[in-house]
């Protein structure tokens, strides 16, 4: 997958979501996207949603957190 900018886009977040649900490691997801493993780790933390006794990654939550941080720049 070719990277156009330095920020994650919706397509990359969708890949992270799908691969994370499949149980793919963060390092493997990073290799698939041509990104650093730390980028994937930060995105998974940024998009974490908690409900009840569990938590999961939500690409929309990651995008919202990214947009909020960008407003501060």
C-alpha positions as CSV (number, residue, x, y, z in Angstrom):
1,X,0.0,0.0,0.0
2,X,1.5,3.3,-1.1
3,X,1.6,6.1,1.5
4,X,0.6,9.6,0.2
5,X,1.0,11.6,3.4
6,X,2.5,11.3,6.8
7,X,-0.9,11.1,8.5
8,X,-3.1,8.0,8.6
9,X,-6.1,8.1,6.3
10,X,-9.5,6.4,6.6
11,X,-8.4,3.4,4.4
12,X,-5.4,2.8,6.7
13,X,-7.5,3.0,9.8
14,X,-9.9,0.4,8.2
15,X,-7.0,-1.9,7.6
16,X,-5.8,-1.5,11.2
17,X,-9.3,-2.2,12.4
18,X,-9.7,-5.4,10.3
19,X,-6.3,-6.8,10.9
20,X,-6.5,-6.0,14.7
21,X,-9.8,-7.9,14.9
22,X,-8.2,-10.8,13.0
23,X,-5.5,-11.0,15.7
24,X,-2.7,-9.7,13.5
25,X,0.3,-8.3,15.5
26,X,1.0,-4.6,15.5
27,X,4.3,-5.2,13.8
28,X,2.7,-7.2,11.0
29,X,0.0,-4.5,10.5
30,X,2.8,-1.9,10.4
31,X,4.6,-4.0,7.7
32,X,1.4,-4.2,5.7
33,X,1.0,-0.5,5.7
34,X,4.6,0.5,5.4
35,X,4.4,2.3,8.8
36,X,6.3,2.2,12.1
37,X,5.0,-0.3,14.7
38,X,4.8,2.7,17.1
39,X,2.4,4.5,14.8
40,X,0.1,1.5,14.9
41,X,0.4,1.3,18.7
42,X,-0.4,4.9,19.1
43,X,-3.4,4.7,16.7
44,X,-4.8,1.7,18.6
45,X,-4.5,3.6,21.9
46,X,-6.0,6.7,20.4
47,X,-9.0,4.9,19.0
48,X,-9.7,2.7,22.0
49,X,-13.3,2.7,23.1
50,X,-14.4,1.2,26.4
51,X,-17.8,-0.2,27.3
52,X,-18.8,-2.4,30.1
53,X,-15.9,-4.8,30.9
54,X,-14.1,-4.6,27.5
55,X,-12.5,-2.3,25.1
56,X,-11.9,-2.3,21.4
57,X,-10.4,-0.2,18.5
58,X,-12.8,2.1,16.7
59,X,-11.4,3.8,13.5
60,X,-13.9,6.7,13.9
61,X,-12.8,7.3,17.4
62,X,-9.2,7.4,16.2
63,X,-10.1,9.9,13.5
64,X,-11.9,12.1,16.0
65,X,-9.0,12.1,18.4
66,X,-6.7,12.9,15.6
67,X,-8.9,15.8,14.5
68,X,-9.1,17.2,18.0
69,X,-5.3,17.2,18.3
70,X,-4.9,18.8,14.9
71,X,-7.1,21.7,16.0
72,X,-4.5,22.6,18.7
73,X,-1.7,23.0,16.1
